[in-house]
Amino acid sequence: MYDYVITVPGQGSHRPGMLDSWLARAPRAQKLLAEWSEAAGLDLREAAQDAVAMSDTAVAQPLITAAALLSLERLRARTDLDPARVLYAGHSVGELAAAAGAGYLTPATAIALARARGQAMSAACADAPTGMVACMPSKRDGAPDESIVDAIHAAGLTVANWNGSHQFVAAGPSAATETFTTNPPRGIRVARLDVAGAFHTGAMAPAQEPFAHAVIQAPWQTPDSAMLGNADGALVAGPDDLRRRLVTQLTSTVRWDLCAQSIARTSSPQALLIELAPAGPLTKLAQRARPTARTVALHVANDLDHVPALAGRGT
């Protein structure tokens, strides 16, 4: 049973200034970010201040990965985490930071892969106008999950994210997402998402070959912690399995609901669920699914004060 579950959010959680608190009065963090910027071929510190720049998928994804890994660095400096007692899981691009946390990749390699992934997906988005919308039951007379899924398919859309707690993301052609948003089926709330295209659908097929090339070229390591795959919530079986999963993930549904089930099944009753920066969405899902779960969302560096120092080294 795992005593710590460390999760990493995906795209949409980022915001300007999200690196600031992790870099403040932290020379080591500043040095790491400079190294990671070189690996990505992108000035991450400058980009993190620019809302327009980070609206580009090619910029947002390495920034999210950097924020997560900076927060993990500070977390590890504060608390002794026995790798054998930690389970990692990432949502969409969050899998790259989770892979670095588990030991499959160095942080710099994870940042470089996030950059390659974002560039490939950004290019795929230019092929045709597509988008994504969040779907959930309406507050009154809300539709059951099965009806929401059926309505998404009937609208000519794909379930891109099955997040659990009755939350879904649908994706597909922009015309279809617009119609679904302006005329939502009975019992369903629909909201547009500010993303460049239909991630985790066939629209991302053109991104697979260039990203696969980057994945194959990257140096991989034997992990020292367990990690869940977000396509099915199963434990990743090793570097070969993870490489395959990362590439196929571009066009396959994120099943965070299955990850949540695996977390509940394999973690101890008192396990601490920690969401790395830029945190928020996965903690909310965990709290809805398991109201008694112990959770900490690392939005900013001061949130580390909420992490129990079970075997602390101090701050």
C-alpha positions in Angstrom: 0.0 0.0 0.0 1.3 3.5 -0.9 1.5 6.2 1.8 2.0 9.0 -0.7 0.2 9.6 -4.0 1.8 12.4 -6.1 -0.3 13.7 -9.0 0.4 16.2 -11.8 -2.3 18.2 -13.6 -2.5 18.7 -17.3 -3.0 21.6 -19.6 -5.5 24.3 -18.5 -4.0 24.5 -15.0 -1.3 27.0 -16.0 -1.3 30.7 -15.4 1.1 33.6 -15.7 3.4 33.9 -12.7 3.0 30.3 -11.7 6.7 29.8 -11.3 7.4 32.9 -9.2 6.9 31.5 -5.7 9.0 28.4 -6.5 11.9 30.6 -7.7 11.8 33.2 -5.0 14.8 33.0 -2.7 15.7 29.6 -4.2 19.0 29.8 -6.1 19.0 26.0 -6.8 15.5 26.4 -8.4 16.7 29.2 -10.5 19.7 27.2 -11.7 17.5 24.2 -12.5 15.1 26.4 -14.5 18.1 27.8 -16.5 19.2 24.2 -17.3 15.7 23.2 -18.2 15.3 26.2 -20.4 18.3 25.2 -22.4 16.9 21.6 -22.7 13.6 23.0 -24.0 15.2 25.7 -26.3 12.8 28.1 -24.5 13.3 30.8 -21.8 10.8 29.2 -19.4 11.1 32.1 -16.8 10.2 34.7 -19.4 7.5 32.6 -21.0 5.9 32.0 -17.6 5.1 35.7 -17.3 3.5 36.0 -20.8 -0.1 35.0 -21.0 -0.1 35.3 -24.8 3.0 33.0 -25.1 1.6 30.4 -22.8 -1.6 30.2 -24.8 0.5 28.2 -27.3 0.5 24.5 -26.5 4.2 24.3 -27.4 4.9 26.7 -24.6 2.3 25.7 -22.1 3.3 22.1 -21.8 7.0 22.6 -20.9 5.9 25.3 -18.4 3.4 23.0 -16.7 6.1 20.3 -16.5 8.6 22.8 -15.1 6.2 24.0 -12.4 5.4 20.5 -11.3 9.1 19.5 -11.1 10.1 22.7 -9.2 7.4 21.9 -6.6 8.6 18.3 -6.4 12.1 19.5 -5.9 11.0 21.6 -2.9 8.7 18.9 -1.6 11.6 16.4 -1.5 13.9 18.9 0.2 11.3 19.3 2.9 10.1 15.7 3.5 11.7 12.3 3.2 9.8 10.3 0.6 10.7 6.7 0.5 10.4 5.9 -3.2 8.9 2.5 -2.5 6.0 4.2 -0.7 5.1 6.7 -3.4 2.8 6.3 -6.3 2.9 8.8 -9.2 0.2 9.7 -11.7 -0.2 12.5 -14.2 -3.1 13.8 -16.2 -2.3 14.2 -20.0 1.0 16.1 -20.3 1.3 15.7 -16.5 2.5 12.1 -17.2 5.9 13.5 -18.2 6.5 15.1 -14.8 5.1 12.0 -13.1 7.6 9.9 -15.1 10.4 12.1 -13.9 9.2 11.8 -10.3 9.1 8.1 -10.6 12.6 8.0 -12.0 12.0 7.0 -15.6 13.4 10.4 -16.9 15.6 13.1 -15.6 13.7 16.4 -15.1 15.6 18.0 -18.0 14.6 15.2 -20.3 10.9 15.4 -19.2 11.0 19.2 -20.0 12.5 18.5 -23.4 9.9 15.9 -24.2 7.1 18.2 -23.0 8.4 20.8 -25.5 8.5 18.3 -28.3 5.0 17.0 -27.4 3.6 20.5 -27.3 5.2 21.5 -30.6 3.9 18.4 -32.3 0.4 18.9 -30.9 0.4 22.6 -31.8 1.3 21.7 -35.4 -1.5 19.1 -35.5 -4.0 21.7 -34.2 -3.3 23.8 -37.3 -4.6 21.1 -39.7 -8.3 21.7 -39.0 -10.3 23.8 -36.5 -11.1 21.6 -33.5 -11.8 22.2 -29.8 -12.8 20.8 -26.4 -15.7 21.4 -24.0 -16.3 20.4 -20.4 -19.5 18.4 -19.8 -21.2 17.6 -16.5 -24.7 17.0 -15.2 -26.8 20.1 -14.7 -27.4 21.1 -11.1 -31.1 20.2 -11.4 -32.2 17.0 -13.0 -28.7 16.2 -14.1 -28.1 13.4 -16.6 -26.4 10.2 -15.6 -22.9 9.4 -16.9 -24.1 7.0 -19.5 -26.5 9.6 -21.0 -23.7 12.2 -21.1 -21.4 9.9 -23.0 -24.2 9.0 -25.4 -24.9 12.7 -26.0 -21.3 13.4 -26.7 -21.1 10.6 -29.3 -24.5 11.7 -30.8 -23.1 15.2 -31.3 -20.2 13.8 -33.4 -17.7 14.3 -30.6 -15.2 12.1 -28.7 -14.9 11.6 -25.0 -11.3 13.0 -24.6 -11.2 12.9 -20.8 -13.3 10.7 -18.5 -12.4 12.4 -15.2 -14.7 10.7 -12.7 -17.1 12.5 -10.3 -19.4 12.9 -13.3 -17.0 15.2 -15.2 -16.1 14.7 -18.9 -14.4 16.5 -21.7 -15.7 16.2 -25.2 -13.6 17.1 -28.2 -13.9 17.3 -32.0 -14.6 19.7 -34.9 -15.2 23.3 -33.8 -18.6 23.4 -35.5 -19.7 20.4 -33.4 -18.4 21.7 -30.1 -20.0 25.1 -30.8 -23.4 23.5 -31.5 -23.1 21.3 -28.4 -22.2 24.3 -26.3 -25.0 26.6 -27.5 -27.6 23.8 -27.5 -26.7 21.4 -24.7 -28.8 18.3 -24.3 -31.3 18.2 -21.4 -29.6 17.6 -18.1 -26.1 18.5 -19.2 -24.0 21.6 -18.6 -21.4 22.4 -21.3 -18.6 24.9 -21.2 -15.9 25.8 -23.7 -12.3 25.1 -22.8 -9.6 27.5 -23.9 -7.4 25.0 -25.7 -6.0 25.0 -29.2 -7.6 21.7 -30.5 -9.1 18.3 -29.9 -6.5 16.7 -27.7 -6.7 12.9 -27.0 -8.7 12.3 -30.2 -7.8 11.3 -33.8 -7.1 14.9 -34.6 -3.8 14.5 -32.8 -2.7 11.6 -35.0 -0.2 13.8 -37.0 1.6 14.6 -33.7 2.4 11.0 -33.0 5.3 10.4 -35.4 7.3 13.5 -34.4 6.7 12.9 -30.7 7.5 9.2 -31.0 10.9 10.1 -32.6 11.6 12.4 -29.5 10.5 9.6 -27.1 12.8 7.0 -28.8 15.8 9.4 -28.8 15.4 10.3 -25.1 17.5 8.6 -22.4 15.4 6.4 -20.2 16.1 5.0 -16.7 15.0 2.2 -14.4 12.4 3.8 -12.1 12.5 3.7 -8.3 8.8 4.5 -7.7 5.5 3.2 -9.1 3.5 5.1 -11.7 -0.1 4.8 -13.1 -0.9 5.1 -16.8 -3.8 7.5 -17.4 -5.2 5.5 -20.3 -6.4 2.7 -18.0 -5.2 3.4 -14.4 -2.9 0.4 -14.6 0.7 0.3 -13.2 3.3 1.1 -15.8 5.3 -2.0 -16.5 8.6 -0.4 -17.3 10.3 2.0 -19.8 9.1 0.2 -22.9 5.6 0.2 -21.7 5.8 3.9 -20.8 7.2 4.9 -24.1 4.3 3.2 -25.9 1.8 4.8 -23.5 3.1 8.3 -24.0 2.8 8.1 -27.8 -0.6 6.4 -27.9 -1.9 8.8 -25.2 -2.0 11.6 -27.8 -5.0 10.1 -29.5 -6.6 8.1 -26.6 -9.0 9.0 -23.9 -7.6 10.1 -20.5 -9.3 7.8 -18.0 -8.6 9.6 -14.8 -11.6 7.9 -13.3 -9.7 4.6 -13.5 -6.6 6.2 -12.1 -8.7 7.4 -9.1 -10.0 3.9 -8.6 -6.5 2.5 -8.6 -5.3 5.1 -6.2 -8.1 4.3 -3.8 -7.4 0.5 -4.1 -3.6 0.6 -3.7 -3.0 3.5 -1.2 -3.3 3.2 2.5 -6.4 4.7 4.3 -4.2 7.5 5.6 -2.3 8.1 2.4 -1.5 11.7 1.6 -2.5 12.8 -1.9 -0.2 15.7 -3.1 -0.9 17.5 -6.3 2.1 19.2 -7.7 2.0 22.7 -9.2 0.2 24.2 -11.0 -2.3 22.4 -8.7 -6.0 22.4 -8.2 -8.1 20.3 -10.6 -7.0 16.8 -9.5 -7.3 17.7 -5.8 -10.9 18.8 -6.4 -11.7 15.5 -8.2 -10.1 13.5 -5.4 -12.1 15.4 -2.7 -15.3 14.8 -4.6 -14.6 11.1 -5.1 -13.3 10.5 -1.5 -14.4 13.3 0.9 -12.3 11.8 3.7 -9.1 11.7 1.6 -6.1 13.7 2.9 -5.1 16.1 0.2 -2.6 19.0 -0.4 -2.6 21.1 -3.5 0.7 22.9 -4.2 -0.5 26.1 -5.9 2.5 28.1 -4.5 5.5 27.4 -2.3 3.8 28.3 0.9 1.4 25.4 0.4 4.2 23.2 1.4 3.4 24.2 5.0 0.3 22.1 4.7 2.3 18.9 4.0 2.7 17.0 7.3 6.4 16.6 8.1 6.1 12.9 8.6 9.8 12.5 8.2 10.7 16.1 7.7 14.1 17.6 7.1 12.8 21.1 7.7 12.2 23.8 5.1 
